[in-house]
């Protein structure tokens, strides 16, 4: 009886530890690639990609399918890929590397370790603003990582999909205390679907990396200035 009662919690704990370890590994891999790209002699704001281009249809839906985005995505993707061990590359429109997330005109890939990823440019001059720190005032792009790849896991934000800001100074996990636009409180909890149009869960990254838990999946009263665990 005791074993039966504790087994779900043991499985949950193991899964959570795996999530934390894998996310930190992803951060390390892509941070090293960023450092190597800068060492090539060109700063991020000079890599040559442009601002993201969006259009709306008659129903108000936003679309990113255009040649400008495809060209910029390729520049970003190629800049990182030459410093990564990549097993597969998916062209724009091919969602087999990153299902659902890879919409529009963006390249994606699968690393040799099974993680999948893509980049979405934000500002060609690395001047997009999401918060109060120098890094968050100089955002270039978003990096999305599926820590267990397209064929495993739950393929859901805050569970195995996570997103980082690519800034002029390096990578920062989305949802830090200083990240006022994509805050943990507003864009991690899955109750904010109406406000963020499906992006809910996107800002759980910093919480997992720094607090080493996914308790936001189990309780709704966590915050950077308050509780960091459900118990």
C-alpha positions as CSV (number, residue, x, y, z in Angstrom):
1,X,0.0,0.0,0.0
2,X,2.8,2.4,0.9
3,X,4.6,1.7,-2.3
4,X,1.4,2.2,-4.3
5,X,0.8,5.6,-2.7
6,X,4.4,6.8,-3.2
7,X,5.0,5.5,-6.7
8,X,3.2,8.5,-8.5
9,X,5.2,11.0,-6.4
10,X,8.5,9.2,-7.2
11,X,7.7,9.2,-10.9
12,X,6.8,12.9,-10.7
13,X,10.1,13.7,-8.9
14,X,12.1,11.7,-11.4
15,X,10.5,13.5,-14.3
16,X,11.0,16.9,-12.7
17,X,14.7,16.1,-12.1
18,X,15.0,15.1,-15.8
19,X,13.4,18.3,-16.9
20,X,15.7,20.5,-14.8
21,X,18.8,18.6,-16.0
22,X,17.8,18.6,-19.6
23,X,16.9,22.3,-19.7
24,X,20.2,23.3,-18.1
25,X,22.0,21.1,-20.6
26,X,20.2,22.9,-23.5
27,X,21.1,26.3,-22.0
28,X,24.8,25.2,-21.8
29,X,24.8,23.9,-25.4
30,X,23.3,26.9,-27.0
31,X,25.2,29.4,-24.8
32,X,28.4,27.8,-26.0
33,X,27.3,28.0,-29.6
34,X,26.4,31.7,-29.1
35,X,29.9,32.4,-27.6
36,X,31.6,30.6,-30.5
37,X,29.5,32.6,-33.0
38,X,30.6,35.9,-31.5
39,X,34.2,34.6,-31.5
40,X,33.9,34.3,-35.2
41,X,34.2,38.1,-35.2
42,X,30.7,39.4,-35.8
43,X,28.4,40.8,-33.1
44,X,24.8,39.6,-33.0
45,X,23.4,42.9,-34.2
46,X,25.6,42.6,-37.3
47,X,24.7,39.0,-38.2
48,X,22.4,40.3,-41.0
49,X,18.9,39.2,-40.1
50,X,16.0,41.6,-40.1
51,X,13.1,42.4,-37.8
52,X,10.3,39.8,-37.8
53,X,7.6,40.6,-40.3
54,X,4.0,39.8,-39.5
55,X,0.7,40.3,-41.3
56,X,-2.9,39.8,-40.2
57,X,-5.8,38.2,-42.1
58,X,-9.4,39.4,-42.2
59,X,-10.1,37.6,-39.0
60,X,-7.3,39.2,-37.1
61,X,-5.0,36.1,-37.1
62,X,-1.3,36.8,-37.2
63,X,0.8,35.1,-39.9
64,X,4.6,34.9,-40.4
65,X,4.9,33.2,-43.7
66,X,7.0,35.4,-46.0
67,X,10.3,35.5,-47.7
68,X,11.8,38.1,-45.3
69,X,11.3,35.8,-42.3
70,X,12.6,32.8,-44.1
71,X,15.8,34.6,-45.1
72,X,16.4,36.0,-41.6
73,X,15.6,32.6,-40.0
74,X,18.2,30.9,-42.2
75,X,20.8,33.5,-41.2
76,X,20.2,32.9,-37.5
77,X,19.9,29.2,-37.9
78,X,23.1,28.8,-39.9
79,X,25.0,31.1,-37.5
80,X,24.3,28.7,-34.6
81,X,24.2,25.4,-36.5
82,X,27.9,25.5,-37.5
83,X,28.7,25.4,-33.7
84,X,26.2,22.6,-32.9
85,X,26.0,18.9,-33.5
86,X,22.9,18.7,-35.6
87,X,21.3,15.4,-36.7
88,X,18.4,16.8,-38.8
89,X,17.4,20.2,-40.4
90,X,13.8,21.0,-41.2
91,X,13.0,23.7,-43.8
92,X,10.3,26.3,-43.2
93,X,6.9,24.6,-43.1
94,X,8.3,21.2,-42.1
95,X,7.1,20.6,-38.5
96,X,8.7,17.2,-38.1
97,X,11.5,18.7,-36.0
98,X,9.4,20.9,-33.8
99,X,5.6,20.1,-34.1
100,X,3.1,22.9,-33.7
101,X,5.8,25.4,-32.6
102,X,7.5,25.6,-35.9
103,X,4.9,27.6,-37.9
104,X,5.6,30.2,-40.5
105,X,8.9,30.7,-42.2
106,X,11.3,29.4,-39.7
107,X,14.1,26.8,-39.9
108,X,14.3,24.1,-37.1
109,X,16.5,21.2,-36.3
110,X,17.2,18.2,-34.1
111,X,20.5,17.9,-32.2
112,X,22.5,14.7,-32.0
113,X,21.3,14.3,-28.4
114,X,17.6,14.3,-29.6
115,X,16.7,17.8,-28.5
116,X,14.9,19.9,-31.1
117,X,15.0,23.7,-31.6
118,X,14.3,26.7,-33.7
119,X,15.0,30.4,-33.7
120,X,12.6,33.2,-34.4
121,X,14.1,36.6,-35.0
122,X,12.7,39.6,-33.1
123,X,15.0,42.6,-33.9
124,X,17.8,42.7,-36.4
125,X,19.5,45.5,-34.4
126,X,19.0,43.5,-31.2
127,X,16.9,46.3,-29.6
128,X,13.7,44.5,-28.7
129,X,12.8,45.2,-25.1
130,X,11.2,42.8,-22.6
131,X,12.4,44.0,-19.2
132,X,14.6,46.3,-17.1
133,X,18.1,44.8,-17.5
134,X,20.6,45.6,-20.2
135,X,20.1,42.1,-21.6
136,X,16.4,42.4,-21.7
137,X,16.6,45.7,-23.4
138,X,18.7,44.2,-26.2
139,X,16.9,41.1,-27.5
140,X,17.7,39.7,-30.9
141,X,15.6,36.6,-31.2
142,X,13.8,33.7,-29.4
143,X,15.2,30.2,-29.1
144,X,12.7,27.4,-28.5
145,X,13.9,24.1,-27.3
146,X,12.0,20.8,-27.0
147,X,14.2,19.1,-24.4
148,X,13.2,15.5,-25.3
149,X,12.6,15.9,-29.0
150,X,9.5,15.7,-31.2
151,X,8.8,12.0,-30.7
152,X,8.8,12.0,-26.9
153,X,7.3,13.8,-24.0
154,X,4.1,15.9,-23.9
155,X,5.1,18.6,-26.5
156,X,3.7,21.3,-24.3
157,X,5.0,24.6,-22.9
158,X,6.5,24.4,-19.4
159,X,6.7,20.6,-19.6
160,X,9.2,19.9,-22.4
161,X,9.0,23.0,-24.5
162,X,10.9,26.0,-23.2
163,X,12.0,29.4,-24.6
164,X,15.0,31.6,-24.2
165,X,15.7,35.2,-25.2
166,X,18.7,35.5,-27.5
167,X,20.2,38.9,-26.5
168,X,23.1,40.9,-27.7
169,X,25.0,39.6,-24.6
170,X,23.9,36.0,-24.6
171,X,21.0,33.7,-23.7
172,X,18.5,34.4,-20.9
173,X,15.7,32.1,-19.9
174,X,12.3,33.7,-20.4
175,X,10.3,34.6,-17.3
176,X,13.0,36.0,-14.9
177,X,11.9,38.5,-12.2
178,X,13.1,41.4,-14.4
179,X,11.3,40.1,-17.5
180,X,8.3,42.4,-17.3
181,X,6.8,41.6,-20.8
182,X,7.1,37.8,-20.6
183,X,6.8,37.5,-16.8
184,X,6.5,34.2,-15.0
185,X,3.3,35.3,-13.3
186,X,1.6,36.3,-16.5
187,X,2.9,33.8,-19.1
188,X,3.8,30.7,-17.2
189,X,0.6,29.8,-15.6
190,X,-1.8,28.0,-18.0
191,X,-4.8,30.1,-16.9
192,X,-3.7,33.0,-19.0
193,X,-4.9,31.6,-22.3
194,X,-7.1,34.5,-23.3
195,X,-4.4,37.2,-22.8
196,X,-1.5,35.4,-24.5
197,X,-3.2,33.5,-27.3
198,X,-1.7,30.1,-26.7
199,X,1.8,31.3,-25.6
200,X,0.9,30.5,-21.9
201,X,3.6,28.4,-20.4
202,X,6.3,30.0,-22.5
203,X,7.8,31.9,-19.6
204,X,8.4,29.0,-17.3
205,X,12.0,28.6,-18.4
206,X,13.7,30.8,-15.7
207,X,11.7,29.2,-13.0
208,X,12.8,25.7,-13.8
209,X,16.4,26.7,-14.2
210,X,16.7,28.8,-11.0
211,X,14.2,27.1,-8.7
212,X,14.7,23.6,-10.1
213,X,11.1,22.6,-10.0
214,X,7.9,22.6,-12.1
215,X,5.6,23.3,-9.2
216,X,3.7,25.8,-11.3
217,X,2.0,22.8,-12.8
218,X,0.5,21.9,-9.4
219,X,-0.2,25.2,-7.6
220,X,-1.0,28.8,-8.7
221,X,0.3,30.9,-5.9
222,X,4.0,30.9,-6.7
223,X,6.0,34.1,-7.5
224,X,9.6,35.4,-7.5
225,X,8.9,37.5,-4.4
226,X,6.8,34.8,-2.6
227,X,6.6,31.0,-2.6
228,X,9.0,29.1,-4.7
229,X,7.4,25.7,-4.0
230,X,3.9,24.5,-3.5
231,X,4.9,23.3,0.0
